[in-house]
Amino acid sequence: MIGPGIGVRVYLACGVTDMRKGIAGLVALTQDVLRQIPTSGAVFAFRGRRGDRIKLLF
């Protein structure tokens, strides 16, 4: 497994996320809901409704 490196922040979006969203939708969520810059080098994790899938934005 390749890790993101030392000192990388990981943000977990609370609640459920529509897993049909693509990169543009996840970027919009990162900016609007999490109030973070998606190109900051952090990892953003989004969880599906059933809890068996996640999407990572890095």
N, C-alpha and C positions, 0 to 999 in steps of 0.2 A: 504494500500500500504506500502510495506517495503522499506524504503530509504537506500541508501548506507552509510549514516552516515555523521557526520560533518567533514568538511575539505577534502572531496574526490573531486578530480579534474575530470571534465567532458570535454572530447574532442569531438568535432563534426567534422567529416570528410566532408569537402566541396565538392560539386559535387555529382554525383550519383555513387552508388556502385552496382555491380551485385549481386542481392539477392540470386543467386544460390550458392554463396560462403559459405563454411562451416566455422568452427572454425579455421582450419588451414589457409584458405585463408584470413580471417579477421586478424589473427595474423601477417601474412606476410604483409598485407597492413599497419598495425599499425607500424611495424618495418621499412618498406621501404619508405612509403609515409609520415606518420606522424612523423617518426624518434623518436618514443617513445618505452619504454619497456612495452610490454603487461602485464607483471606480476607485475607491479608497484602498483597495487591497484586502479588505475584510471578507469573510465568508458569511453569507446570509443563508439560513436554512429555513425552508418552508415545509410544513407538514400537511398531508392530505387528510380528508375527512375520516377515513377508516384507520388512519394511523400506521398503515403498512407501507407508505411511500413518502419519500421526502425529495425535494429538489434543492440543490445547492447553487447559489450564485456566487462566483468567485472572480 
